[in-house]
């Protein structure tokens, strides 16, 4: 009977050791998983930062191109207005003089 009790104590001690080893393994696995998740998050943040930088530079390029196009369009419009003014200046002056002298 003592041997049975002694064997049961040994089995219980071995079971306790196995549980402790399982807990240690579980903790190690959790820490590894946490480290991997942190590494993945760091990589994702770096990738997103890179993508944002690329998008920002593309938007800046588009904005600069639009500004250039608007500037060119405005310059052409000013040239056309100046040309129209020069071409019609004498005609407008004559019309004004004619109206003044009609009275």
C-alpha positions in Angstrom: 0.0 0.0 0.0 2.8 2.3 0.8 4.3 1.6 -2.6 1.1 2.6 -4.3 0.9 5.8 -2.3 4.6 6.4 -3.1 3.9 5.7 -6.8 0.9 8.1 -6.8 3.1 10.8 -5.2 5.7 10.3 -7.9 3.1 10.4 -10.6 1.7 13.6 -9.0 5.2 15.1 -8.9 5.8 14.2 -12.5 2.4 15.7 -13.5 3.3 18.9 -11.6 6.7 19.0 -13.5 4.9 18.5 -16.8 2.4 21.2 -16.0 5.3 23.6 -15.1 7.2 22.7 -18.3 4.0 23.3 -20.3 3.5 26.7 -18.6 7.1 27.6 -19.4 6.7 26.5 -23.0 3.4 28.4 -23.3 5.0 31.5 -21.9 7.9 31.2 -24.4 5.5 30.7 -27.3 3.4 33.7 -26.2 6.5 35.9 -25.9 7.7 34.7 -29.4 4.2 35.4 -30.9 4.3 38.9 -29.2 7.7 39.5 -30.7 6.6 38.4 -34.1 3.5 40.6 -34.0 5.7 43.6 -32.9 8.0 42.9 -35.8 5.1 42.6 -38.3 3.7 45.9 -37.0 7.0 47.6 -37.4 7.3 46.3 -41.0 3.8 47.4 -41.8 4.4 50.9 -40.3 7.6 51.2 -42.4 5.8 50.0 -45.6 2.9 52.4 -44.9 5.3 55.3 -44.3 7.0 54.5 -47.7 3.7 54.3 -49.5 2.6 57.6 -47.9 5.8 59.3 -49.0 5.3 58.0 -52.6 1.7 59.3 -52.6 2.7 62.6 -51.1 5.4 63.1 -53.8 2.9 62.2 -56.6 0.4 64.6 -55.2 3.0 67.4 -55.0 4.0 66.6 -58.6 0.4 66.8 -59.8 -0.1 70.0 -57.9 3.0 71.6 -59.5 1.9 70.4 -62.9 -1.6 71.9 -62.4 0.0 75.2 -61.2 2.2 75.3 -64.2 -0.7 74.7 -66.6 -2.8 77.4 -64.9 0.1 79.8 -65.0 0.5 79.1 -68.7 -3.2 79.4 -69.4 -3.3 82.7 -67.5 -0.3 84.0 -69.4 -1.9 83.2 -72.8 -5.1 84.9 -71.7 -3.2 88.0 -70.7 -1.4 88.0 -74.1 -4.7 87.6 -75.9 -6.3 90.5 -74.0 -3.3 92.7 -74.6 -3.4 91.8 -78.3 -7.1 92.5 -78.4 -6.6 95.8 -76.7 -3.8 96.8 -79.1 -5.8 95.7 -82.1 -9.0 97.5 -81.1 -7.5 100.5 -79.4 -7.6 102.8 -82.5 -11.1 101.5 -83.5 -12.4 102.1 -80.0 -10.8 105.6 -79.9 -12.5 106.4 -83.2 -15.9 105.2 -82.0 -15.5 107.3 -78.9 -14.6 110.4 -80.9 -17.5 109.8 -83.3 -20.0 109.6 -80.4 -18.6 112.7 -78.8 -18.8 114.6 -82.1 -22.3 113.4 -83.0 -23.9 115.3 -80.2 
